[in-house]
Structure formats: structure tokens, C-alpha cells
Amino acid sequence: MLMPTRSTSHKDGLGDGLPFLKAYRWSLIWAAIILVLCLIPGDALPQIDFWQFSFEDKIAHFAVFAILAVLMVAAEQRRLGRERIGWASKLLIILVAIAFGWLTEQLQFQFIPGRYGSVGDVIADAIGAIIGIVLAPYLLRKFRRRYSFI
């Protein structure tokens, strides 16, 4: 039996769409990396002075969730087979990122020694996801010119 192949006849190079898991593979890998980093016990974290300040922690949360949102936008584009995704998809990506951020904070609070959950971290995650959604179209157009896997 012949399997359908992905067409790249569209002008944006995204083809006719991909199955969910194949489209979202990079997002899922990045989410797994975030989860692993968040579940490291507090005494195993590097004891570097800048980790003592809340500001750098919030920047880290902002950055990793902005990257997650960009990867999720790219995944949704690949899943749908088109460059433009609707506001409902964008809102869902933001809600999923916020829920994932909240989950990681709850896991830290409940189960990880030396770690605690923080509403401020969830807020930084949410802001990062929103900025990631806003910047995604520009960044993805730029990266797709160089890298075919995005």
C-alpha cells in the first residue's frame, strides 16, 4: 500500500500538513527539557551567585517559554500545512504554555526537595509565551530560509 507523501507545493513550503506528533516533535522535546530542568532538586542546582536573584530566574522562565511558544507555532503551522494560524490556535498555545508552567511549579512545590512553586514564575512563563507568539511569524520566516526542519 502506498503511503501519502507530504506535498511541498505550497508557496510557504509547509506542504499539506503533518500528523500531530510529527508536527509537534520539537515542541514536545523542548517541553521535556523544561520539565527535566524544573525537576532537578534544589541542592543539585549550581550554587552561582546570580541564581540567588529572582530577576535572572524570571528571565530564564521567560526565555524558555518564549522558545516553547515559537516551537508550538511552528508545529501548528506544519500540522495545518499553512503559515498563518488562527487566533484560536494562538490562544490555545498560550493556555497550554501557561498550564504547563503552572504544572511545573506545582510539581516543584509538591515533590522536589529544595524547590518551591512561584506565581511569579508562572507569570514570567505566560509573558514569555505571549511574546513568543508575537515574534514567531518573523522568527520562523527568518529561520525557514536557513533550516528546513523548522
ABEGO torsion letter per residue (X at the ends): XBBBBBBAABAAGAEAEBBAAAAAAAAAAAAAAAAAAAABBAAABBBBAAAABAAAAAAAAAAAAAAAAAAAAAAAAAAAGBABBBAAAAAAAAAAAAAAAAAAAAAAAAABBGBBBBAAAAAAAAAAAAAAAAAAAAAAAAAAAABAAX
